[in-house]
Amino acid sequence: MPSLFVILIFSIIVLGFANIQLKANHLSKSYKTYDDEKFYITGRVKGIDYNYRGMPRLMLSEVEDFDGNKIGDKVRVSLMSKKGVPSIGSCVEMVALFRPPLQPVMVGGYQFNRKYFFEGLNAVGSSASRALETECKSGYGIKDRMVIYVADMRQRIVARIAKILPEDQASITSALVAGEKGLINNNLYNNYRDSGLAHFLSISGLHMSMIAGLMFFMVRLVVAAIPPIALRYDGKKISAVFAIIMSFVYLLISGAEIPAQRAFIMTTIVLIGVLVSRRAISIKTISWAALIILIISPQALIGASFQMSFAAVVCLIAFYERYASSLSKFLN
C-alpha cells in the first residue's frame, strides 16, 4: 500500500510536468516578440481593460499589418486617450508600437514576460494614433461571441458604476464587482496597501461566498413565502441551484482570476453538497479546486496569487477540522 501511494504521487508530479510542457510547446508555436517595431494594424476588439494610469487597453484578435501579414491572435494595445474608445466586438485600425515583453527588474522579481507568454499574448504595445473603427473582414463563431458578450457586459457594468458614483467610490466598486482595478488611483491604492487591506480588492472567497450566500437566502426566503412550493419541494436545494448559477455569472463578470476560480469551485462543491445532502467543507474541497485549476492553468502553481489564496484557505479549513468540535462544545 505505501508503495502504491508513492507511485501515485510520483505519477501526479510527472503528469503535472507533462501538462505544463505540452502547454508551453503549444503556445510557443504562435508566440512572437517585437523590438520597438511600429505597424499599421487592423484587428477585432475582444475586450477592454485599464492600465495603472487608468488609460484604456484594447485586447485585439485577428491582428494583421497593412500588408495582411498576421501579427497574432491575441494582442494588447494601450490607447493614448480615454476619448473615442471603440466598442467591444468592433474592428479597428491604428498605428501601434510594439515593444519586447518586460523582463524582471531584479533577481526573483515579477516576470511579466512569463505572464504574457502563458496568457497567449503575441504582442504588447501602445497606440501611436487614434483607434478608428472599420469594417470587419469576417464574422466570428459562437466561442468568440460569448467572449465578446461577457467582455461587453463587464464594460457596461463599469461604465454604469462610473456614472452613478463619485470617482474614488466608483473605482473601488468596479474592482469589487467587475474585477477592474486599473481605475483606482495610485494614492488610494497605496492607502489600501499601507493599511493591509489591498487583498479585499481582489475577488476571492469573501466576495464569492457573499454573492452565493445572498442569492441562497433570498431564494430560500421566496420559496418559504410560497406554501405550495415550500411544501412540495426542498427550498434549500432550489436555493443551491440558483446560488451556483449566480456564482458562475459573478465569476464571468469578475474576470475569472485564479482566486476567483478557486472560490467558485469551492463554493460550487459546497452547494453541490447541499444538493446531495452532504457536508462538503473539508480539505478535499480545496484539493479538488487546486487540481482543476492546475489542470487548466499549470503555470499558476508558482504564482503568488495561487499560493497565498490556497495557503490561507488550507489553514482555515485545517483549523476548522481540528477544533470545530471543541469550539462547539465550548459555545454550548
Buried (B, 14 or more C-beta within 10 A) or exposed (E): EEEEEEEEEEEEEEEBEEBBEEBBEEBEEEBEBBEEBEBBBBBBBBBBBBEEEBBBBBBBBBBBBEEEEEBBBBBBBBBEEEEEBBEBBBBBBBBBBBBBBBEEEEEEEEBBBBBBBBBEBBBBBBBBEBBEEBEBEEEBEEEBEEBBEBBBBBBEBBEEBBEEBEEEEBBBBBBBBBBBBBBBBEEBBEEBEEEEEBBBBBBBBBBBBEBBBEBBEBBBEBBEEEEEEBEEEEBBBBBBBBBBEBBBBBBBBBBBBBBBBBBBBBBBBBBBBBBEEEEBBBEEBBEBBBEBBBEEBBBBBEBEBBEBBBEBBBEEBEEEEEEEEEEEEEEE
